[in-house]
Amino acid sequence: MRKSSRTNRYESKSIPKHRAVSSHIGRRSFATNYYGKIPTPLLLAATGHSSERQFQAYVGKPAHHNINSLYDGMIQVDRQLKKQIK
């Protein structure tokens, strides 16, 4: 939607999809899709964020997500250790 300068009202206009999107869509999708799969410091460097808090707000993950990830990681480590002991 775009505001018309002549009528001062929003008007709907059909345009090709490639004109409506920007490279930012790819950047954000990359960050969101690979969060938790690629180490966060590498994603921070790739997206240009200076802090992890800023990055988490960008991808829409709450701060407590780190705690959940840590818990999941510790469970995996515990399973690995139990396999080695057997």
DSSP file (Angstrom, degrees, kcal/mol; ACC not computed):
  #  RESIDUE AA STRUCTURE BP1 BP2  ACC     N-H-->O    O-->H-N    N-H-->O    O-->H-N    TCO  KAPPA ALPHA  PHI   PSI    X-CA   Y-CA   Z-CA
    1    1 A M              0   0    0      0, 0.0     2,-0.4     0, 0.0    11,-0.2   0.000 360.0 360.0 360.0 142.1    0.0    0.0    0.0
    2    2 A R  E     -A   11   0A   0      9,-1.9     9,-3.0     7,-0.1     2,-0.5  -0.993 360.0-120.1-136.8 141.4    1.2    3.4   -0.8
    3    3 A K  E     -A   10   0A   0     -2,-0.4     2,-0.4     7,-0.3     7,-0.3  -0.691  27.6-133.0 -84.9 127.3   -0.2    6.8    0.1
    4    4 A S     >  -     0   0    0      5,-3.1     4,-2.0    -2,-0.5     5,-0.3  -0.633   4.1-152.1 -80.2 131.3   -1.2    8.9   -2.9
    5    5 A S  T  4 S+     0   0    0     -2,-0.4    -1,-0.1     2,-0.2    -2,-0.0   0.773  96.0  52.9 -73.0 -24.8    0.0   12.5   -2.7
    6    6 A R  T  4 S+     0   0    0      1,-0.1    -1,-0.2     3,-0.1    -3,-0.0   0.918 126.1  19.1 -75.7 -45.5   -2.9   13.6   -4.8
    7    7 A T  T  4 S-     0   0    0      2,-0.2    -2,-0.2     0, 0.0    -1,-0.1   0.590  91.9-133.8-102.6 -13.0   -5.7   12.1   -2.7
    8    8 A N     <  +     0   0    0     -4,-2.0     2,-0.3     1,-0.3    -3,-0.1   0.790  69.2 115.1  60.4  30.4   -3.8   11.6    0.6
    9    9 A R  S    S-     0   0    0     -5,-0.3    -5,-3.1    -7,-0.1     2,-0.3  -0.899  74.6-101.4-125.7 156.1   -5.2    8.1    0.8
   10   10 A Y  E     -A    3   0A   0     -2,-0.3     2,-0.4    -7,-0.3    -7,-0.3  -0.599  38.7-165.5 -77.2 136.2   -3.7    4.7    0.7
   11   11 A E  E     -A    2   0A   0     -9,-3.0    -9,-1.9    -2,-0.3     2,-0.3  -0.965  17.4-127.8-125.2 140.7   -4.0    2.9   -2.6
   12   12 A S        -     0   0    0     -2,-0.4     2,-0.4   -11,-0.2    -9,-0.0  -0.676  30.3-177.6 -85.3 138.4   -3.5   -0.7   -3.4
   13   13 A K        -     0   0    0     -2,-0.3     2,-0.5     2,-0.0    -2,-0.0  -0.999  22.8-133.2-141.5 134.6   -1.1   -1.4   -6.3
   14   14 A S        +     0   0    0     -2,-0.4    -2,-0.0     0, 0.0     3,-0.0  -0.772  34.0 164.5 -89.8 126.3    0.0   -4.6   -8.0
   15   15 A I        -     0   0    0     -2,-0.5     5,-0.1     2,-0.0    -2,-0.0  -0.950  44.9 -86.7-134.9 157.0    3.7   -4.9   -8.6
   16   16 A P    >>  -     0   0    0      0, 0.0     3,-1.6     0, 0.0     4,-0.7  -0.342  38.0-121.9 -62.6 145.0    5.9   -7.8   -9.5
   17   17 A K  H >> S+     0   0    0      1,-0.3     3,-1.2     2,-0.2     4,-1.0   0.857 109.1  62.0 -58.6 -38.2    7.2   -9.7   -6.4
   18   18 A H  H 34 S+     0   0    0      1,-0.3    -1,-0.3     2,-0.2     0, 0.0   0.714 103.9  50.4 -65.1 -18.1   10.9   -9.2   -7.3
   19   19 A R  H <4 S+     0   0    0     -3,-1.6    -1,-0.3     1,-0.1    -2,-0.2   0.646 107.5  53.9 -88.7 -16.2   10.3   -5.4   -7.0
   20   20 A A  H << S+     0   0    0     -3,-1.2     2,-0.2    -4,-0.7    -2,-0.2   0.621 100.6  67.3 -93.4 -14.1    8.6   -5.7   -3.6
   21   21 A V     <  -     0   0    0     -4,-1.0     2,-0.3     3,-0.0     0, 0.0  -0.663  61.3-160.3-108.3 162.4   11.4   -7.6   -1.8
   22   22 A S    >>  -     0   0    0     -2,-0.2     3,-1.1     1,-0.0     4,-0.5  -0.783  38.9 -97.7-130.8 176.1   14.9   -6.7   -0.8
   23   23 A S  H 3> S+     0   0    0     -2,-0.3     4,-1.6     1,-0.2     3,-0.4   0.699 112.3  77.1 -68.3 -18.5   18.1   -8.5    0.1
   24   24 A H  H 3> S+     0   0    0      1,-0.2     4,-2.5     2,-0.2    -1,-0.2   0.830  84.8  62.6 -62.0 -31.5   17.2   -8.0    3.8
   25   25 A I  H <> S+     0   0    0     -3,-1.1     4,-2.4     1,-0.2    -1,-0.2   0.916 104.5  47.0 -59.3 -43.5   14.7  -10.8    3.5
   26   26 A G  H  X S+     0   0    0     -4,-0.5     4,-2.4    -3,-0.4    -1,-0.2   0.885 110.9  52.0 -65.9 -39.3   17.5  -13.3    2.7
   27   27 A R  H  X S+     0   0    0     -4,-1.6     4,-2.1     2,-0.2    -2,-0.2   0.927 113.4  43.2 -63.0 -45.9   19.6  -12.0    5.6
   28   28 A R  H  X S+     0   0    0     -4,-2.5     4,-2.6     2,-0.2     5,-0.2   0.906 113.7  50.4 -70.3 -41.4   16.9  -12.4    8.1
   29   29 A S  H  X S+     0   0    0     -4,-2.4     4,-3.0    -5,-0.2     5,-0.3   0.914 110.6  50.9 -62.0 -42.5   15.8  -15.8    6.8
   30   30 A F  H  X S+     0   0    0     -4,-2.4     4,-1.9     1,-0.2    -2,-0.2   0.940 112.2  46.3 -58.9 -48.3   19.4  -17.0    7.0
   31   31 A A  H  X S+     0   0    0     -4,-2.1     4,-0.6     1,-0.2    -2,-0.2   0.908 116.9  43.6 -62.9 -43.4   19.8  -15.8   10.6
   32   32 A T  H >< S+     0   0    0     -4,-2.6     3,-0.5     1,-0.2    -2,-0.2   0.918 114.4  48.2 -70.0 -44.5   16.5  -17.3   11.7
   33   33 A N  H 3< S+     0   0    0     -4,-3.0    -1,-0.2     1,-0.2    -2,-0.2   0.824 118.1  39.3 -68.7 -31.7   16.9  -20.7    9.9
   34   34 A Y  H >X S+     0   0    0     -4,-1.9     4,-2.2    -5,-0.3     3,-1.7   0.419  81.2 122.0-102.1   1.9   20.4  -21.3   11.1
   35   35 A Y  B << S+b   38   0B   0     -4,-0.6    -4,-0.0    -3,-0.5    -3,-0.0  -0.505  86.5  14.2 -64.7 125.2   20.0  -20.0   14.7
   36   36 A G  T 34 S+     0   0    0      2,-0.7    -1,-0.3    -2,-0.3    -2,-0.1   0.190 121.3  68.4  92.9 -15.7   20.9  -22.9   16.9
   37   37 A K  T <4 S+     0   0    0     -3,-1.7    -2,-0.2     1,-0.2    -3,-0.1   0.735 101.5  41.6-102.0 -33.1   22.5  -24.9   14.1
   38   38 A I  B  < S-b   35   0B   0     -4,-2.2    -2,-0.7     1,-0.0    -1,-0.2  -0.916 106.6 -90.6-112.3 141.2   25.5  -22.7   13.5
   39   39 A P    >>  -     0   0    0      0, 0.0     4,-1.5     0, 0.0     3,-1.0  -0.240  35.8-125.6 -53.3 135.7   27.4  -21.2   16.4
   40   40 A T  H 3> S+     0   0    0      1,-0.3     4,-2.8     2,-0.2     5,-0.2   0.840 105.8  60.6 -56.6 -39.7   26.0  -17.9   17.4
   41   41 A P  H 3> S+     0   0    0      0, 0.0     4,-1.9     0, 0.0    -1,-0.3   0.875 105.4  49.8 -58.6 -33.9   29.3  -15.9   17.1
   42   42 A L  H <> S+     0   0    0     -3,-1.0     4,-2.2     2,-0.2    -2,-0.2   0.900 111.3  48.0 -69.4 -39.6   29.5  -16.9   13.5
   43   43 A L  H  X S+     0   0    0     -4,-1.5     4,-2.4     2,-0.2     6,-0.3   0.884 108.8  54.7 -66.6 -37.6   25.9  -15.8   12.8
   44   44 A L  H  X>S+     0   0    0     -4,-2.8     4,-1.6     1,-0.2     5,-1.1   0.926 110.6  45.7 -59.7 -43.9   26.7  -12.5   14.6
   45   45 A A  H  <5S+     0   0    0     -4,-1.9    -2,-0.2    -5,-0.2    -1,-0.2   0.894 113.1  49.9 -66.1 -39.9   29.6  -11.9   12.3
   46   46 A A  H  <5S+     0   0    0     -4,-2.2    -2,-0.2     1,-0.2    -1,-0.2   0.853 117.9  38.1 -69.2 -34.9   27.6  -12.8    9.2
   47   47 A T  H  <5S-     0   0    0     -4,-2.4    -1,-0.2    -5,-0.1    -2,-0.2   0.631 107.0-121.3 -93.9 -13.9   24.7  -10.5   10.1
   48   48 A G  T  <5 +     0   0    0     -4,-1.6     2,-0.2     1,-0.3    -3,-0.2   0.655  56.9 150.4  85.9  15.4   26.7   -7.7   11.5
   49   49 A H      < -     0   0    0     -5,-1.1    -1,-0.3    -6,-0.3    -2,-0.1  -0.587  37.1-154.3 -81.6 145.5   25.1   -7.6   14.9
   50   50 A S  S    S+     0   0    0     -2,-0.2     2,-0.3     1,-0.1    -1,-0.1   0.667  73.7  34.2 -94.9 -17.6   27.4   -6.4   17.8
   51   51 A S  S  > S-     0   0    0      1,-0.1     4,-2.0    -7,-0.1     5,-0.1  -0.969  70.0-129.5-137.6 154.6   25.7   -8.2   20.7
   52   52 A E  H  > S+     0   0    0     -2,-0.3     4,-2.8     2,-0.2     5,-0.2   0.854 110.5  56.5 -69.0 -34.0   23.9  -11.5   21.2
   53   53 A R  H  > S+     0   0    0      2,-0.2     4,-1.9     1,-0.2    -1,-0.2   0.921 108.1  47.4 -62.7 -43.5   21.0   -9.7   22.8
   54   54 A Q  H  > S+     0   0    0      1,-0.2     4,-1.7     2,-0.2    -2,-0.2   0.903 112.9  49.7 -63.3 -41.8   20.5   -7.6   19.7
   55   55 A F  H  X S+     0   0    0     -4,-2.0     4,-2.2     2,-0.2     5,-0.2   0.910 108.5  51.8 -64.9 -43.4   20.8  -10.7   17.5
   56   56 A Q  H  X>S+     0   0    0     -4,-2.8     5,-2.4     1,-0.2     4,-0.9   0.878 108.9  50.4 -63.7 -37.5   18.2  -12.6   19.5
   57   57 A A  H  <5S+     0   0    0     -4,-1.9    -1,-0.2     3,-0.2    -2,-0.2   0.879 109.4  53.6 -64.6 -36.4   15.7   -9.7   19.2
   58   58 A Y  H  <5S+     0   0    0     -4,-1.7    -2,-0.2     1,-0.2    -1,-0.2   0.906 113.9  39.1 -65.0 -44.4   16.4   -9.7   15.5
   59   59 A V  H  <5S-     0   0    0     -4,-2.2    -1,-0.2     2,-0.1    -2,-0.2   0.518 114.8-114.8 -87.3  -4.6   15.6  -13.4   15.0
   60   60 A G  T  <5 +     0   0    0     -4,-0.9    -3,-0.2     1,-0.3    -4,-0.1   0.773  66.8 140.1  81.3  26.4   12.7  -13.3   17.5
   61   61 A K      < -     0   0    0     -5,-2.4    -1,-0.3    -6,-0.2    -2,-0.1  -0.892  49.1-126.7-103.6 130.5   14.2  -15.6   20.2
   62   62 A P    >   -     0   0    0      0, 0.0     3,-1.8     0, 0.0     4,-0.3  -0.287  25.2-108.8 -71.0 161.9   13.7  -14.7   23.8
   63   63 A A  T >  S+     0   0    0      1,-0.3     3,-1.3     2,-0.2     4,-0.4   0.817 116.4  63.3 -61.3 -32.3   16.6  -14.4   26.2
   64   64 A H  T 3> S+     0   0    0      1,-0.3     4,-1.8     2,-0.2     3,-0.3   0.588  79.9  85.4 -72.1  -6.3   15.6  -17.6   28.0
   65   65 A H  H <> S+     0   0    0     -3,-1.8     4,-2.4     1,-0.2    -1,-0.3   0.851  83.3  59.0 -60.6 -33.1   16.2  -19.5   24.8
   66   66 A N  H <> S+     0   0    0     -3,-1.3     4,-2.6    -4,-0.3    -1,-0.2   0.894 102.7  51.8 -61.4 -40.0   19.9  -19.7   25.7
   67   67 A I  H  > S+     0   0    0     -4,-0.4     4,-2.4    -3,-0.3    -1,-0.2   0.921 110.3  47.9 -64.1 -43.6   19.0  -21.5   28.9
   68   68 A N  H  X S+     0   0    0     -4,-1.8     4,-2.4     2,-0.2    -1,-0.2   0.901 112.2  49.6 -63.9 -40.6   16.9  -24.0   27.0
   69   69 A S  H  X S+     0   0    0     -4,-2.4     4,-2.4     2,-0.2    -2,-0.2   0.898 110.3  50.5 -65.1 -40.6   19.7  -24.6   24.5
   70   70 A L  H  X S+     0   0    0     -4,-2.6     4,-2.5     2,-0.2    -2,-0.2   0.923 110.2  50.1 -62.1 -44.3   22.2  -25.1   27.3
   71   71 A Y  H  X S+     0   0    0     -4,-2.4     4,-2.1     2,-0.2    -2,-0.2   0.931 111.1  48.5 -60.1 -47.2   19.9  -27.6   29.0
   72   72 A D  H  X S+     0   0    0     -4,-2.4     4,-1.9     1,-0.2    -1,-0.2   0.902 111.9  50.1 -60.8 -41.1   19.5  -29.5   25.7
   73   73 A G  H  X S+     0   0    0     -4,-2.4     4,-2.3     1,-0.2    -1,-0.2   0.896 109.2  50.7 -64.0 -40.8   23.3  -29.5   25.2
   74   74 A M  H  X S+     0   0    0     -4,-2.5     4,-2.5     2,-0.2    -1,-0.2   0.872 107.6  53.5 -66.6 -36.3   23.9  -30.8   28.7
   75   75 A I  H  X S+     0   0    0     -4,-2.1     4,-2.2     2,-0.2    -1,-0.2   0.916 109.6  48.6 -62.0 -43.3   21.4  -33.6   28.1
   76   76 A Q  H  X S+     0   0    0     -4,-1.9     4,-2.3     2,-0.2    -2,-0.2   0.911 111.4  49.1 -64.0 -42.7   23.3  -34.6   25.0
   77   77 A V  H  X S+     0   0    0     -4,-2.3     4,-2.5     1,-0.2    -2,-0.2   0.914 110.1  51.9 -62.3 -42.7   26.7  -34.5   26.8
   78   78 A D  H  X S+     0   0    0     -4,-2.5     4,-2.2     1,-0.2    -2,-0.2   0.907 109.8  49.0 -61.0 -42.8   25.2  -36.7   29.6
   79   79 A R  H  X S+     0   0    0     -4,-2.2     4,-1.9     2,-0.2    -1,-0.2   0.908 110.4  51.2 -63.4 -41.9   24.0  -39.2   27.0
   80   80 A Q  H  X S+     0   0    0     -4,-2.3     4,-1.9     1,-0.2    -2,-0.2   0.923 110.7  48.5 -61.4 -44.5   27.4  -39.3   25.4
   81   81 A L  H  X S+     0   0    0     -4,-2.5     4,-1.8     1,-0.2    -1,-0.2   0.898 109.3  52.2 -63.8 -40.6   29.1  -39.9   28.7
   82   82 A K  H  X S+     0   0    0     -4,-2.2     4,-1.4     1,-0.2    -1,-0.2   0.865 108.6  51.4 -63.9 -35.8   26.7  -42.7   29.6
   83   83 A K  H  < S+     0   0    0     -4,-1.9    -1,-0.2     1,-0.2    -2,-0.2   0.885 109.4  50.5 -66.6 -38.6   27.4  -44.4   26.3
   84   84 A Q  H  < S+     0   0    0     -4,-1.9    -2,-0.2     1,-0.2    -1,-0.2   0.838 107.7  53.3 -69.1 -32.7   31.2  -44.2   26.9
   85   85 A I  H  <        0   0    0     -4,-1.8    -1,-0.2     1,-0.2    -2,-0.2   0.851 360.0 360.0 -71.9 -35.0   30.9  -45.7   30.4
   86   86 A K     <        0   0    0     -4,-1.4    -1,-0.2    -5,-0.1    -2,-0.2   0.486 360.0 360.0 -68.1 360.0   28.9  -48.8   29.2
